[in-house]
Amino acid sequence: MTALATSRMRKPAIAPRRLFQDIAYSLVSVSCWLAINCLAAAGVMLGFFALMANLSVDQFFAETANLSNHYLAADSERRSEFSEILLYLFGGLVLFFCITRRAALLSGTATSKGDMSND
């Protein structure tokens, strides 16, 4: 065989279809991982609110009504301040879960590439 025939028989280093599949798999994996982290952060915030209500359903709804009454009675500056506090709290919790659960994201991508893991 000549060098020209040998070079034609070789596959390209990265097949475009394989590259698209890897990108799609990574995108789905990261988005699912991030969605789980966001749900966990929302659950922690809801758990804190339930603890404020002494884990009572009636007290939970009474606290929710009280909070909504105070929120509606507040002016726009205080509303935006409260929304900002909730946003920072949620962002901090998401960041916490992203840091603590980064091994779940990394182990999923390592095994998809063919590496063996004993985790």
C-alpha positions in Angstrom: 0.0 0.0 0.0 1.1 3.5 -0.7 1.2 6.3 1.8 -1.7 8.0 0.1 -3.9 4.9 0.4 -3.0 4.5 4.0 -3.8 8.1 4.8 -7.2 7.7 3.1 -8.1 4.6 5.2 -7.5 6.4 8.5 -10.4 7.9 10.3 -10.2 11.5 11.4 -8.9 12.0 15.0 -12.3 13.4 16.1 -15.4 12.4 14.2 -17.9 15.3 13.9 -20.7 13.0 15.0 -18.8 11.8 18.0 -17.9 15.4 18.9 -21.6 16.4 18.7 -22.6 13.5 20.9 -20.0 14.3 23.5 -21.1 18.0 23.6 -24.8 17.0 23.9 -24.0 14.5 26.6 -22.0 17.0 28.6 -24.7 19.7 28.2 -27.4 17.4 29.5 -25.2 16.1 32.3 -24.3 19.6 33.5 -27.8 20.9 33.2 -29.3 18.0 35.2 -26.6 18.3 37.8 -27.3 22.0 38.1 -31.0 21.4 38.3 -30.6 19.0 41.2 -28.4 21.6 43.0 -31.1 24.3 42.5 -33.8 21.9 43.8 -31.7 21.1 46.8 -31.1 24.8 47.6 -34.8 25.5 47.2 -35.6 22.5 49.5 -33.2 23.8 52.2 -34.8 27.3 52.0 -38.3 25.7 52.4 -36.9 23.5 55.2 -35.7 26.6 57.1 -39.1 28.2 56.6 -40.8 25.1 57.9 -38.5 25.1 60.9 -39.5 28.7 61.6 -43.1 27.4 61.8 -42.2 24.6 64.3 -42.9 22.0 61.6 -46.7 22.6 62.0 -48.8 22.8 58.8 -51.2 25.4 60.3 -48.3 27.5 61.7 -46.5 27.2 58.3 -49.5 28.8 56.5 -49.9 31.4 59.3 -46.2 32.4 58.9 -46.6 32.5 55.1 -49.7 34.7 55.4 -47.8 37.0 57.9 -44.8 37.2 55.5 -47.0 38.0 52.5 -48.9 40.7 54.4 -45.6 42.4 55.5 -44.2 42.1 51.9 -47.3 43.7 50.4 -47.4 46.4 53.0 -43.7 47.3 52.4 -42.6 50.0 49.9 -40.7 49.1 46.7 -37.3 49.7 48.2 -37.8 47.3 51.0 -39.4 44.7 48.6 -36.3 44.9 46.4 -34.0 44.6 49.4 -35.9 41.5 50.6 -35.8 40.0 47.1 -32.1 40.7 46.9 -31.5 38.9 50.3 -33.5 35.9 49.1 -31.5 35.9 45.8 -28.2 36.0 47.7 -29.3 33.2 50.0 -30.4 31.0 47.1 -27.2 31.7 45.2 -25.1 30.9 48.2 -26.9 27.6 48.8 -26.6 26.7 45.1 -22.9 27.5 45.3 -22.6 25.4 48.4 -24.3 22.4 46.7 -22.2 22.9 43.6 -19.0 22.7 45.6 -20.0 19.8 47.7 -21.5 17.8 44.7 -18.7 18.5 42.2 -17.5 15.0 42.5 -20.8 13.7 41.2 -20.4 15.8 38.1 -16.7 14.9 37.5 -17.2 11.1 38.1 -20.0 11.0 35.6 -17.9 12.6 32.9 -14.8 10.5 33.7 -16.7 7.2 33.3 -18.3 8.3 30.0 -14.8 8.7 28.5 -14.0 5.1 29.2 -11.9 5.7 32.4 -12.6 3.2 35.2 -13.4 4.4 38.6 -14.0 2.7 41.9 -16.0 5.5 43.5 
